[in-house]
Amino acid sequence: MSHAPQLLAALAAPIAGALLVWACARWPRLQELASLAAAIALFGLVVSLAAAVMAGDAPRVALFDIVPGLPVAFALEPLGALFALIASFLWIVTTVYSIGYVRANREGHQTRYYACFAAALASAIGVAFAGNMFTLFLFYEALTLSTYPLVTHSGTEEARRAGRTYLGFLLSTSILLQLFAILWTWVEVGTLDFRAGGILAGAVSERTAAVLLVLYMFGIGKAALMPLHAWLPAAMVAPTPVSALLHAVAVVKAGVFTVLKVLVYIFGLDFVASMAGSEWLIAVASATIVIASLIALRQDDLKRRLAYSTVSQLAYVVLGGALATGFGVVGGAMHIATHAFGKITLFFCAGAIYTAAHKRLVSELDGIGYRMPVTMGAFTVGALGLIGLPPFAALWSKWYLVGGADEGSLVPVIAVLLGSSLLNALYFVPILARAFFPAGGLPVAAGREEAPWPILAATLVAALGTAALFFYPQALLELVQPLAGSP
């Protein structure tokens, strides 16, 4: 069955939303409604496409050729369906949150804000649906450019400086490294299509493949592998809903999604496993997990602590792909989802705290759990989820990652994964301790002061998702399981 109309409609929905936002520039409430309607429409379309993928269909459409044999094409497979489902659902949640945040904090430039948000989601869906590496690259770059105005939204010198860092890292890595790798692959193989089992095995020498692996992995700067991670903490100057977009919905997820696409469909897991010297990627991902966690321990700014946590958590996904085992890649793909819900919950809570209590620093949060019990209850869910404790979702993705390391008899990697959960606890638990058990004792009169209801509602939905993925992981597992079966 052809699903070309749904594919194209899903790509068009956020673009239409952006145009409606611009058209309603004089009516802020209509802008909010347009953004929310586009998000709901996109999610509905993605659900229908994901159902088709799970039923065994392979939706595909080609628009036009850039050069003979290289089309701008869209094709949906399990990993792309996963990314699209996460991005489209969390766009709805983030839009509801944004309505409360923008109103409460009197954020300016609302038209640009909602329009760029929609453009960023259109780019993310393009990445998810890309049928070949060149199409993915086009939307990958569009995602960078569409989120730049969001990073610099406040217009301060600090924001402009962060924006320069953001563009500098992401454009330089993608153009100098990733694009070079894409063109080299095209010259060597004659195709950039995503194929089960990869396209490089038997087509290039092992030495060439080893160089291409380096170019791709560091060229995908949105994955924030160290030392190419500094753009991500710098971007925390953006409004909190933008931080949520960067860390959970679109940007960083586009990075680790691209890493898995390249490893599974360009190289092929068997080829990666057989390549001499490919262990460096396991080492870099493991080092990123540990070092970023150690840096997070020292951050007093709450959003920066969460940012370094994200750098660490993204490396779990890269590590899952680098293990080149069935369990590893399934664990990495699952972690895209489990991290998305856990981390967006934490950023929503950070924004709620700033909105209601005007606090940004961890050292200022003594007793905040008594003033904002619902918010800090949700924060507890998100934090315990990312640590990997039951009954929250990341337990399953970490379980599969440990299984992937065990498949490869990589005891040091198992130690990294278990030790990193301890480090997660060390930078999250002190926040909870301050919030609920302040050093000066319980507050005498702690008045309740929660954020506006749209912020609170979105935060609770995200927290509920973190728990729901623990109790109902089967659909997620069924969606990503075919990745392990790539020949």
Phi, psi and omega in degrees: 000136179279130177244019182304317180300319179293320177302311182291324178294322178295322176292326184280332187303309179291331176294317176299321177299318179296318180295321178295322177299315178296321181293334182258029185304331182273355184231088184305321181294324176292327176299316179298317180295319179297317179296317180293319180296319179295321180296316180294317179298317179299314182298317178301317179294319181294321178301316180295323179289319179297322177298321178296318179297315180293336177276359177103359178282163178228080181305134182205144173208139175248134182269300181200161180270133171289311169222163180307126179089359179231086183272157161279108190225153179233135179210134184252127176232178188304316182294318178295322177297320178300310181298317181295320178298315180297309184298316184289319179293315182287343172294320177301311183297317181292328177294316176300315178300316182299323180301313179292320184291314182297318179294311186294324183262006178051047179293135178274179176054047184296323180299310179299320183300304183290325179293317179292325175303312180295319179297322178296320178291324175299318179294318179297319178294323175299320176298314182297323185270354187304133180267350175208171188291330180289317177299317178301317181298319180301314182283331174300315179290321177299325178295319177300312185291324182285336179269345179303313178297335177285321177297321183265019189306319185290337179078005179284166178297322177299319179293318179295320178296317177297322178296321177296319177297317180301306180294320183301311181292311189287321180286320181294317179294318184288321183280316184282330184249303185295312181297321177299317178296321180296313180295321178297317178299317180299316180296318184285320191253330181085006176208155174236015181295149172276120182230141175303129182090352176088171180242353185269330183301125180082352182255338180226159177289161179296326179294316177298316179299322180296319178292317179299323179298317178297314182298315180294311188294320178272342176284339177272074187296336180293344175285346172060034172295138175292140011264017184260051187242351192297336179298330189286308175298325180298326184287358180290355175291344182290161174303152186303318177300329176290319176302319177297319177298316182295319192265338187233324191264314193230294199293298183293329178292326174298325179295304183288331173300315180296321176302311180295320178301316181294315183292321185276319191250345174261309178275313188090136185297320180297321180293318178299316181296329184270348184288127176291131177087000180287354181297343180301327181291322174299318181294317180294316179296317180296317179296320179298318178303312186284312185295316180297324177294320179295321178293321179301325180303331187264000184272123176273329175292123187299315182293325178291323176298316178295326180295314179291330172300319179297317177305315179295313184292327177298325181293339172300318182293315178300317179299318178302317177290321182294332178297333176056037175238162180299312179297321183297312182290326175295317177297319178296316179295318178297325182291335173303317181284312185293322177293322182303311182289319179294316185285325178293327175300315182294319179291323175300319179295319178300318178292324177295319179297316179295319182294316186272323187243353179057042179241138181242337190261144176300323182292350179263002191265013179303123177077005184295337178295338179271334176278326183229067186295324181292314180299313183285337170295317176295321178300320178299317178299312181297318182292311179297326177298314182287333173296328179102024180269144173287150008258062182233159202295322188295347175304318184290316181295321178291325177301313180293325177295318176298319177298322177295320176294323179292323176303322180268007181054041182257081182299319178300325179291321176300319178297319178298315182295317179289319179294327181292328177295324175296318178296321175305315180296323183292331178262348176262317186299321177301329176295315180294322179296317178297319185292319187251340181226066184298150183300327181278007182093174182293142178296142182291314181223091182262101179287143178285133184212068180282161177289167178305156190300324179298322178296314183294317181297314180297320180297318180292322177297317179296317179296319178299321177298324178298320178284320184299323180293339175285314185281334182230065182275354191297317180297318178298316181295318179297327181291319186266346183305322179302338178299326181287342184264007179300129184292000000 
